[in-house]
Amino acid sequence: MKLTCVATPGSGGGYHSPASHLLEVEGVRLLLDCPVDLSSLAAFAPVPLGPDSGDAGDLIRAVPHYWSPAAAAAAKAGGVDAVLVSSATGMLGLPFLTRLPSFANTKVYVTELAARIGKLMMGELVEMHSEFVRYYGPDLDGSPKWMQGEKPHKLLSSLQNIVIEDEGMDLAPLMPLYSAPNLEECMRKTQTVKYGEEVCFNGMLMLKASSSGLELGNCVWSIKGPRASITYLPSTVFVSAHALDCDYNSLKENDIILFSDFSSLNVMDENNENLGENAMVCDDSLSRADGVDEDEYAQCLSKNDDIAEEIERISFICSCISDAIKSGGSVLIPIGRLGVILLILEHISETLLSSNMKVPIFMISGAAEKIISFTNAVPEWLCKPRQEKLFSREEEALFGHVELLKEGRLFLFPHLYSKGLLAAWKEPCIVFCPDWSLRHSTAVHLLRRWHADKRNLLVLEQGVDAEFILKPFMPVAIQVLECSFLSGIKVRKVNPLLSVLKPKLVLFPEDLKSRCPAKEDTPWSYLYYSKGKTMEIPNIREDFEVGLPTDFAFGLQPRQLDKAIAIARLRAKLHLSNGQYVLVAAPKDQSNQSMRQLLHWGAVDAGRLLAALQEKGIACAFPADDDDGSAGCVRSILITSPGEALVKMAPERTVIYCDDESTTRQIYDALSSVCNGI
């Protein structure tokens, strides 16, 4: 097996741009996630520029290209056999690949819900990109002029987590966006899987998706082959306020864990790891404690402390929104996380109701209406409390936005210029839109309208360079609130998770090694990977099991080798089916080709072998110095006709020395007649 990390997460702790890997197992090359890091869009000037473009002089004024190291690496590798997608954001770069001839036969596996959300997100990205094309005109064939100088290198390097590492300024990951037909072609190659459904790839690998808990439709992949079982663990949450909790119990049997959750590198986790002893419920002391059993580790993982912190952050955001509304200001929230949006809507509804404030809430996105509708159509992906609401007799809404829609306080529009929006528009208001780069569509128009008023509020996700993305709108008086959200496993829960799963090998990011050092007494071992380096993974199982059909097994005629072992001869073909090797009966015309014994065991009696050789007309005798009385001695038989030969018999082996093939065959037949064999 081989592993190459081709992309580490971009801004946002891995939610918007998860890590990506090339994994070679059982001769199959897999691409694990293919995201696009949209934070690179901040290097481009927003459209429309307008009369006052602020400090946009250093930005690239052209149709954007999009940063996807995963797609570039997979294309450079010459293709992959299959792609496993763990989230909707993890498939944004797929059309870059599926439009290439070398990916014509590549299969893409993704959960049904993530595929539906991902398609909507890609469609919205194509539509937003068309604004740049209408403004600047379409790109001509070949590399644009702006890519030929130092400017893109300096701009991309200045953005957090977007660094051109090679001295040669390799801009291969910076690609022109795909088209709507490319998107449709990509979706035709996609095979969706249901929650918990097990599918087989090429008869060799069994693939199964279970909830990661981070978002609706996000999953952890289990990859099982004849020689190894692997868990691909992207950003994961054990207890969620909206999505189904991570089912880590289903991963216990797997040999290898590919740990691909980089969320603990973001600022939020740094701060939360220093909250004090009360927050460190699952810290190293638990991992070191004598007598700690699996139930205690499981209880640690099942604590809702992470969600409690998340709800506290959401409540603080809602209080800031309320303060802005009270002062007469409007609020712009360019955040695309479905779960965060649902929680903010739920809590802001309560906040506004308690304050007796009636302000309209707008969600402006081409995909908003369909994505919001998914929350009522996918009960298997909802957290347990919301599932109980769904199946209870009480007519209680699953999420708070349902009541907001019924009461006419929440409006969903695909565009800022949509029919009906002007009639519903009223300020102050709250606007959600998915453009966290602040470079096109609704966010640009509203930010130009509101940026000079200090009563207004802009809510940004931490991880974005706020000063950089606001350069085109300078000077700004609008209040800016930078927030961080739960994006995956906290460092303090890594060791308890491994203690529950009990893998044999953990593939762990080198960047996290200092934050989560390996324990000396753990039964599993670590291999540390880093971006751009290919790592050989040792075989966990040197041998493998082979299945035998029942009817075939009953037709065997075993011979007892000793008290514990029986052995039988069969003629069969080795097939690979559903990730397991299976022996199937050979065709009848081949089954009786030869009845010659293939395996012998037991000590050879020299006297019996001499008699058997003589019966076949072979002239032979013991040498004059042969010692027939010592136990464990080597005995020999000299053969003079029909050809010269020598047979040496030791307690552990018998060797035939002969240059004539016909004589050798006769000796072998005589030997077979005096040995146990099949």
DOKOLRO-755055 format. One line per field, with one value per residue (C-alpha): residue in three letters; x negated, y, z. Coordinates in steps of 0.02 Angstrom, whole numbers. Layout:
residuo [Ala; ...]
u [X; ...]
v [Y; ...]
w [Z; ...]
END
This chain:
residuo [Met; Lys; Leu; Thr; Cys; Val; Ala; Thr; Pro; Gly; Ser; Gly; Gly; Gly; Tyr; His; Ser; Pro; Ala; Ser; His; Leu; Leu; Glu; Val; Glu; Gly; Val; Arg; Leu; Leu; Leu; Asp; Cys; Pro; Val; Asp; Leu; Ser; Ser; Leu; Ala; Ala; Phe; Ala; Pro; Val; Pro; Leu; Gly; Pro; Asp; Ser; Gly; Asp; Ala; Gly; Asp; Leu; Ile; Arg; Ala; Val; Pro; His; Tyr; Trp; Ser; Pro; Ala; Ala; Ala; Ala; Ala; Ala; Lys; Ala; Gly; Gly; Val; Asp; Ala; Val; Leu; Val; Ser; Ser; Ala; Thr; Gly; Met; Leu; Gly; Leu; Pro; Phe; Leu; Thr; Arg; Leu; Pro; Ser; Phe; Ala; Asn; Thr; Lys; Val; Tyr; Val; Thr; Glu; Leu; Ala; Ala; Arg; Ile; Gly; Lys; Leu; Met; Met; Gly; Glu; Leu; Val; Glu; Met; His; Ser; Glu; Phe; Val; Arg; Tyr; Tyr; Gly; Pro; Asp; Leu; Asp; Gly; Ser; Pro; Lys; Trp; Met; Gln; Gly; Glu; Lys; Pro; His; Lys; Leu; Leu; Ser; Ser; Leu; Gln; Asn; Ile; Val; Ile; Glu; Asp; Glu; Gly; Met; Asp; Leu; Ala; Pro; Leu; Met; Pro; Leu; Tyr; Ser; Ala; Pro; Asn; Leu; Glu; Glu; Cys; Met; Arg; Lys; Thr; Gln; Thr; Val; Lys; Tyr; Gly; Glu; Glu; Val; Cys; Phe; Asn; Gly; Met; Leu; Met; Leu; Lys; Ala; Ser; Ser; Ser; Gly; Leu; Glu; Leu; Gly; Asn; Cys; Val; Trp; Ser; Ile; Lys; Gly; Pro; Arg; Ala; Ser; Ile; Thr; Tyr; Leu; Pro; Ser; Thr; Val; Phe; Val; Ser; Ala; His; Ala; Leu; Asp; Cys; Asp; Tyr; Asn; Ser; Leu; Lys; Glu; Asn; Asp; Ile; Ile; Leu; Phe; Ser; Asp; Phe; Ser; Ser; Leu; Asn; Val; Met; Asp; Glu; Asn; Asn; Glu; Asn; Leu; Gly; Glu; Asn; Ala; Met; Val; Cys; Asp; Asp; Ser; Leu; Ser; Arg; Ala; Asp; Gly; Val; Asp; Glu; Asp; Glu; Tyr; Ala; Gln; Cys; Leu; Ser; Lys; Asn; Asp; Asp; Ile; Ala; Glu; Glu; Ile; Glu; Arg; Ile; Ser; Phe; Ile; Cys; Ser; Cys; Ile; Ser; Asp; Ala; Ile; Lys; Ser; Gly; Gly; Ser; Val; Leu; Ile; Pro; Ile; Gly; Arg; Leu; Gly; Val; Ile; Leu; Leu; Ile; Leu; Glu; His; Ile; Ser; Glu; Thr; Leu; Leu; Ser; Ser; Asn; Met; Lys; Val; Pro; Ile; Phe; Met; Ile; Ser; Gly; Ala; Ala; Glu; Lys; Ile; Ile; Ser; Phe; Thr; Asn; Ala; Val; Pro; Glu; Trp; Leu; Cys; Lys; Pro; Arg; Gln; Glu; Lys; Leu; Phe; Ser; Arg; Glu; Glu; Glu; Ala; Leu; Phe; Gly; His; Val; Glu; Leu; Leu; Lys; Glu; Gly; Arg; Leu; Phe; Leu; Phe; Pro; His; Leu; Tyr; Ser; Lys; Gly; Leu; Leu; Ala; Ala; Trp; Lys; Glu; Pro; Cys; Ile; Val; Phe; Cys; Pro; Asp; Trp; Ser; Leu; Arg; His; Ser; Thr; Ala; Val; His; Leu; Leu; Arg; Arg; Trp; His; Ala; Asp; Lys; Arg; Asn; Leu; Leu; Val; Leu; Glu; Gln; Gly; Val; Asp; Ala; Glu; Phe; Ile; Leu; Lys; Pro; Phe; Met; Pro; Val; Ala; Ile; Gln; Val; Leu; Glu; Cys; Ser; Phe; Leu; Ser; Gly; Ile; Lys; Val; Arg; Lys; Val; Asn; Pro; Leu; Leu; Ser; Val; Leu; Lys; Pro; Lys; Leu; Val; Leu; Phe; Pro; Glu; Asp; Leu; Lys; Ser; Arg; Cys; Pro; Ala; Lys; Glu; Asp; Thr; Pro; Trp; Ser; Tyr; Leu; Tyr; Tyr; Ser; Lys; Gly; Lys; Thr; Met; Glu; Ile; Pro; Asn; Ile; Arg; Glu; Asp; Phe; Glu; Val; Gly; Leu; Pro; Thr; Asp; Phe; Ala; Phe; Gly; Leu; Gln; Pro; Arg; Gln; Leu; Asp; Lys; Ala; Ile; Ala; Ile; Ala; Arg; Leu; Arg; Ala; Lys; Leu; His; Leu; Ser; Asn; Gly; Gln; Tyr; Val; Leu; Val; Ala; Ala; Pro; Lys; Asp; Gln; Ser; Asn; Gln; Ser; Met; Arg; Gln; Leu; Leu; His; Trp; Gly; Ala; Val; Asp; Ala; Gly; Arg; Leu; Leu; Ala; Ala; Leu; Gln; Glu; Lys; Gly; Ile; Ala; Cys; Ala; Phe; Pro; Ala; Asp; Asp; Asp; Asp; Gly; Ser; Ala; Gly; Cys; Val; Arg; Ser; Ile; Leu; Ile; Thr; Ser; Pro; Gly; Glu; Ala; Leu; Val; Lys; Met; Ala; Pro; Glu; Arg; Thr; Val; Ile; Tyr; Cys; Asp; Asp; Glu; Ser; Thr; Thr; Arg; Gln; Ile; Tyr; Asp; Ala; Leu; Ser; Ser; Val; Cys; Asn; Gly; Ile]
u [0; -51; 16; -14; 64; 97; 186; 200; 351; 372; 450; 595; 517; 548; 736; 734; 579; 544; 378; 357; 255; 203; 214; 152; 219; 233; 175; 316; 281; 409; 428; 499; 593; 566; 606; 579; 502; 613; 510; 397; 538; 486; 337; 458; 548; 736; 865; 937; 791; 897; 837; 753; 647; 556; 382; 410; 261; 153; 288; 303; 433; 480; 589; 535; 449; 484; 360; 374; 210; 305; 369; 197; 110; 236; 220; 30; 41; 124; 293; 372; 485; 610; 645; 718; 802; 835; 933; 1018; 868; 754; 827; 816; 658; 722; 776; 595; 552; 704; 687; 515; 500; 393; 539; 668; 688; 665; 805; 856; 936; 1028; 1177; 1343; 1370; 1192; 1210; 1370; 1299; 1133; 1220; 1315; 1155; 1060; 1205; 1207; 1019; 1036; 1174; 1074; 923; 1027; 1035; 847; 861; 997; 892; 720; 766; 720; 541; 448; 359; 194; 128; 192; 65; 91; 23; -142; -211; -252; -83; 15; -129; -133; 56; 84; -62; 12; 174; 182; 152; 131; -56; -152; -286; -388; -527; -470; -303; -198; -25; 44; 174; 244; 373; 509; 679; 775; 936; 1115; 1097; 938; 1041; 1177; 1047; 971; 1138; 1168; 1010; 1064; 1131; 1229; 1238; 1365; 1322; 1239; 1250; 1104; 1048; 916; 786; 715; 746; 594; 643; 798; 843; 961; 1011; 1067; 1105; 958; 1075; 1004; 1139; 1290; 1226; 1044; 969; 827; 773; 732; 625; 607; 501; 433; 272; 320; 465; 448; 547; 539; 577; 607; 670; 784; 901; 956; 1110; 1199; 1341; 1414; 1327; 1322; 1181; 1025; 1050; 874; 928; 944; 758; 690; 640; 528; 339; 284; 349; 308; 332; 375; 456; 349; 478; 376; 251; 375; 380; 539; 461; 304; 411; 525; 381; 334; 506; 450; 468; 657; 642; 507; 625; 543; 364; 203; 233; 379; 273; 137; 252; 235; 390; 484; 601; 679; 844; 758; 675; 844; 924; 788; 827; 1014; 1006; 1094; 966; 916; 1096; 1124; 978; 1048; 1220; 1136; 1045; 1206; 1295; 1157; 1172; 1360; 1337; 1220; 1348; 1483; 1376; 1346; 1532; 1576; 1456; 1542; 1410; 1422; 1324; 1233; 1186; 1086; 1072; 1110; 1115; 1288; 1280; 1220; 1355; 1490; 1430; 1415; 1591; 1656; 1576; 1601; 1787; 1794; 1685; 1792; 1952; 1893; 1843; 2006; 1909; 1985; 1854; 1852; 1723; 1665; 1571; 1509; 1436; 1480; 1472; 1551; 1729; 1679; 1544; 1661; 1793; 1671; 1682; 1857; 1822; 1673; 1721; 1581; 1451; 1530; 1470; 1572; 1668; 1728; 1772; 1879; 1966; 2001; 2082; 2172; 2357; 2329; 2329; 2163; 2047; 1878; 1786; 1826; 1826; 1989; 2087; 1996; 2053; 2232; 2237; 2169; 2011; 1888; 1877; 1783; 1728; 1605; 1539; 1534; 1632; 1763; 1943; 2030; 1874; 1896; 2073; 2014; 1856; 1849; 1704; 1640; 1632; 1527; 1454; 1374; 1274; 1142; 1001; 872; 737; 836; 793; 955; 1143; 1250; 1108; 1022; 1180; 1234; 1060; 1044; 1212; 1176; 987; 984; 1114; 1047; 1219; 1211; 1130; 1029; 1012; 861; 793; 624; 487; 523; 400; 530; 412; 365; 539; 605; 470; 584; 713; 596; 623; 749; 848; 956; 930; 841; 870; 752; 820; 754; 862; 843; 755; 699; 615; 536; 358; 411; 526; 403; 325; 492; 556; 405; 425; 603; 564; 403; 321; 155; 87; 131; 82; 70; 31; -145; -71; 27; -115; -166; 14; 54; -108; -108; -95; -229; -110; 18; 46; 55; -89; -99; -159; -164; -124; -151; -92; -172; -269; -227; -233; -244; -120; -177; -66; 41; 87; -45; 84; 268; 423; 497; 681; 745; 925; 1021; 1064; 883; 822; 937; 868; 690; 608; 491; 353; 300; 126; 125; 250; 279; 257; 342; 291; 381; 338; 443; 433; 507; 492; 455; 585; 600; 777; 843; 669; 632; 539; 650; 605; 727; 729; 633; 730; 762; 653; 504; 540; 465; 314; 194; 214; 29; 8; -40; -86; -175; -213; -286; -455; -515; -552; -713; -677; -502; -567; -704; -572; -457; -599; -646; -463; -469; -622; -745; -918; -962; -1045; -1106; -1288; -1412; -1440; -1254; -1213; -1042; -1048; -1068; -910; -901; -1043; -1046; -1018; -1051; -997; -1109; -1020; -1117; -980; -886; -985; -1106; -1030; -1047; -909; -955; -832; -851; -723; -670; -679; -710; -811; -821; -981; -957; -989; -867; -686; -610; -708; -663; -478; -490; -581; -450; -308; -392; -418; -235; -179; -265; -220; -62; 3; 145]
v [0; 179; 345; 519; 671; 785; 928; 990; 1091; 1271; 1406; 1360; 1213; 1087; 1110; 1209; 1125; 955; 864; 748; 588; 463; 288; 133; -29; -203; -130; -1; 186; 286; 475; 523; 688; 819; 992; 1169; 1297; 1447; 1559; 1587; 1693; 1831; 1864; 1926; 2093; 2082; 2114; 2235; 2347; 2504; 2684; 2660; 2503; 2537; 2461; 2340; 2396; 2248; 2119; 2023; 2101; 1953; 1799; 1694; 1526; 1404; 1320; 1129; 1038; 874; 883; 936; 792; 662; 724; 718; 538; 490; 444; 350; 197; 272; 428; 421; 583; 619; 782; 900; 1018; 869; 850; 1029; 988; 829; 908; 962; 777; 694; 806; 729; 576; 482; 485; 415; 253; 324; 287; 415; 358; 484; 479; 520; 677; 744; 718; 819; 961; 955; 968; 1122; 1200; 1168; 1238; 1394; 1413; 1402; 1532; 1651; 1628; 1682; 1856; 1872; 1808; 1934; 2074; 2031; 1923; 1739; 1680; 1648; 1483; 1468; 1540; 1715; 1855; 1884; 1707; 1746; 1870; 1877; 1947; 1783; 1709; 1856; 1865; 1680; 1670; 1811; 1716; 1602; 1419; 1460; 1449; 1411; 1301; 1257; 1375; 1354; 1439; 1291; 1361; 1196; 1185; 1353; 1304; 1386; 1337; 1195; 1223; 1168; 1023; 968; 967; 859; 739; 726; 684; 546; 460; 473; 320; 372; 264; 266; 280; 118; 40; -73; -71; -173; -96; -211; -364; -315; -181; -164; 18; 79; 256; 303; 474; 584; 695; 857; 893; 814; 687; 694; 522; 415; 281; 102; 16; -173; -285; -462; -407; -248; -145; 43; 184; 350; 473; 652; 793; 709; 759; 629; 723; 843; 966; 931; 787; 604; 570; 482; 293; 250; 77; 19; 56; -56; -202; -103; -125; 48; 223; 361; 511; 658; 778; 935; 1041; 1049; 1161; 1304; 1447; 1390; 1227; 1316; 1425; 1288; 1175; 1307; 1324; 1238; 1072; 1066; 1069; 934; 793; 677; 736; 636; 591; 481; 398; 362; 307; 126; 20; 136; 25; 48; 110; 258; 305; 289; 400; 527; 529; 539; 694; 842; 969; 1016; 1050; 1149; 1261; 1275; 1327; 1455; 1529; 1532; 1621; 1752; 1781; 1801; 1928; 2030; 2020; 2079; 2227; 2278; 2269; 2370; 2508; 2514; 2417; 2269; 2106; 2015; 1833; 1761; 1586; 1428; 1297; 1219; 1162; 1332; 1422; 1308; 1337; 1526; 1534; 1431; 1541; 1709; 1670; 1650; 1803; 1916; 1848; 1880; 2058; 2087; 2135; 2102; 2108; 2010; 1873; 1838; 1688; 1732; 1584; 1486; 1327; 1391; 1330; 1153; 1132; 1192; 1069; 924; 943; 869; 735; 641; 578; 447; 586; 687; 679; 568; 709; 778; 603; 582; 747; 684; 522; 592; 629; 810; 928; 1007; 1075; 988; 1154; 1332; 1396; 1303; 1419; 1571; 1523; 1494; 1662; 1753; 1811; 1708; 1734; 1623; 1700; 1635; 1809; 1985; 2038; 1900; 1941; 1977; 2020; 2207; 2197; 2099; 2202; 2307; 2372; 2337; 2154; 1996; 1920; 1748; 1715; 1582; 1692; 1694; 1760; 1923; 1930; 1909; 1907; 1960; 1988; 2118; 2218; 2222; 2255; 2406; 2465; 2437; 2449; 2633; 2621; 2573; 2513; 2368; 2200; 2079; 1902; 1811; 1638; 1634; 1571; 1702; 1848; 1983; 2128; 2055; 2014; 2185; 2282; 2321; 2398; 2510; 2616; 2513; 2568; 2412; 2304; 2140; 1987; 1841; 1676; 1499; 1345; 1163; 1078; 908; 807; 902; 849; 791; 659; 581; 457; 402; 371; 264; 170; 124; 79; -17; -10; -92; 60; 246; 357; 527; 703; 763; 935; 864; 761; 892; 921; 737; 644; 454; 360; 233; 98; 102; -63; 27; 106; 272; 324; 512; 583; 756; 843; 792; 642; 462; 341; 151; 67; -103; -255; -280; -458; -568; -703; -694; -801; -896; -942; -1112; -1139; -1263; -1383; -1384; -1417; -1567; -1645; -1653; -1813; -1759; -1868; -1848; -1773; -1779; -1759; -1575; -1562; -1646; -1611; -1634; -1616; -1510; -1427; -1252; -1074; -927; -791; -620; -574; -441; -407; -590; -729; -879; -1051; -1111; -1282; -1297; -1351; -1538; -1564; -1502; -1584; -1755; -1702; -1788; -1894; -1882; -1839; -1658; -1661; -1792; -1802; -1920; -2009; -2117; -2299; -2339; -2526; -2499; -2372; -2495; -2631; -2511; -2460; -2641; -2684; -2553; -2639; -2510; -2579; -2508; -2551; -2476; -2419; -2533; -2403; -2372; -2361; -2437; -2443; -2264; -2165; -2001; -2046; -2005; -2157; -2172; -2280; -2295; -2320; -2385; -2424; -2366; -2210; -2161; -2079; -2058; -2043; -1970; -1987; -1879; -1862; -1690; -1712; -1831; -1775; -1858; -1825; -1872; -1794; -1904; -1842; -2014; -2098; -1955; -1981; -2167; -2135; -2004; -2127; -2258; -2131; -2079; -2260; -2274; -2099; -2025; -1898; -1822]
w [0; -32; 31; -39; 43; -107; -18; 160; 217; 166; 273; 386; 475; 336; 322; 159; 88; 167; 147; -1; -25; -157; -83; -174; -102; -181; -346; -346; -344; -245; -232; -63; -87; -221; -151; -214; -97; -131; -18; -169; -242; -122; -238; -371; -375; -343; -477; -508; -460; -443; -438; -269; -272; -110; -104; -249; -352; -301; -340; -503; -617; -723; -732; -581; -584; -443; -327; -323; -281; -268; -446; -510; -420; -479; -659; -646; -582; -745; -673; -530; -522; -402; -298; -123; -70; 113; 98; -24; -16; -51; -225; -289; -387; -470; -636; -661; -672; -751; -904; -941; -1056; -929; -806; -926; -827; -652; -528; -398; -235; -126; -9; -90; 12; -9; -198; -204; -100; -193; -362; -303; -235; -397; -499; -392; -412; -602; -598; -488; -600; -748; -670; -693; -872; -913; -836; -909; -1058; -1080; -1062; -1223; -1251; -1161; -1000; -957; -951; -765; -729; -813; -686; -501; -452; -429; -329; -208; -190; -162; -41; 61; 87; 238; 193; 8; -19; -178; -103; -256; -308; -487; -445; -498; -534; -599; -459; -517; -649; -753; -688; -768; -865; -833; -958; -865; -705; -782; -850; -676; -597; -726; -664; -483; -392; -239; -84; 55; 239; 297; 123; 75; -106; -196; -311; -445; -337; -234; -109; -1; 32; 166; 218; 393; 466; 519; 621; 552; 423; 342; 217; 273; 300; 361; 236; 280; 147; 163; 53; 68; 155; 249; 314; 319; 399; 307; 446; 385; 497; 624; 767; 894; 956; 838; 861; 689; 597; 647; 771; 711; 721; 778; 838; 657; 632; 770; 660; 542; 544; 486; 521; 399; 513; 399; 524; 528; 620; 781; 690; 683; 809; 895; 952; 1013; 1123; 1185; 1234; 1363; 1444; 1603; 1691; 1672; 1483; 1482; 1526; 1400; 1416; 1429; 1611; 1559; 1427; 1554; 1695; 1749; 1734; 1616; 1515; 1346; 1419; 1500; 1336; 1248; 1379; 1348; 1162; 1194; 1304; 1226; 1287; 1108; 1060; 1219; 1169; 992; 1056; 1169; 1019; 917; 1061; 1067; 879; 897; 1037; 925; 784; 904; 959; 779; 738; 892; 836; 666; 572; 454; 463; 323; 355; 207; 282; 184; 323; 322; 503; 566; 466; 538; 716; 694; 620; 766; 898; 813; 801; 990; 1018; 908; 983; 1161; 1113; 1018; 860; 689; 553; 390; 366; 188; 123; -50; -142; -297; -194; -33; -58; -111; 22; 160; 98; 121; 310; 308; 177; 251; 424; 424; 427; 570; 749; 866; 956; 788; 727; 882; 841; 666; 722; 874; 867; 914; 767; 810; 676; 656; 640; 688; 509; 473; 589; 519; 343; 400; 489; 337; 427; 323; 135; 12; -153; -284; -329; -264; -417; -398; -429; -264; -166; -188; -119; 33; 61; 217; 318; 445; 396; 412; 253; 232; 73; 36; -32; 107; -12; -35; -219; -315; -313; -165; -40; -150; -183; -1; 67; -47; 18; 203; 226; 278; 416; 588; 642; 520; 559; 450; 520; 450; 483; 568; 454; 323; 316; 352; 318; 149; 86; 141; 46; -103; 15; 114; 212; 312; 463; 471; 625; 587; 696; 661; 724; 731; 725; 771; 625; 689; 826; 970; 1013; 1185; 1108; 986; 1107; 1181; 1004; 960; 1125; 1074; 894; 934; 761; 722; 629; 627; 481; 564; 499; 536; 573; 721; 793; 922; 977; 996; 1037; 1029; 1193; 1233; 1294; 1153; 1060; 893; 796; 704; 534; 502; 331; 258; 101; -63; 4; -42; 103; 96; 214; 281; 260; 414; 366; 286; 250; 204; 219; 73; 68; 9; -48; 60; -81; -137; 40; 63; -96; -28; 34; 174; 247; 426; 442; 631; 772; 736; 547; 399; 221; 55; -127; -243; -412; -409; -469; -355; -375; -293; -242; -123; -56; -14; -103; -143; -213; -346; -430; -593; -749; -757; -910; -810; -643; -686; -787; -667; -513; -468; -286; -259; -74; 34; 217; 345; 357; 209; 249; 153; 142; 72; -55; -113; -138; -233; -349; -385; -422; -561; -638; -576; -533; -362; -195; -32; -33; 56; 193; 222; 408; 438; 625; 686; 718; 623; 504; 319; 208; 21; -125; -278; -445; -596; -723; -827; -780; -645; -493; -306; -177; -7; 138; 293; 435; 373; 183; 36; -116; -287; -387; -570; -741; -837; -833; -869; -729; -610; -647; -609; -445; -397; -432; -324; -185; -194; -171; -1; 67; 139; 16; -82]
END
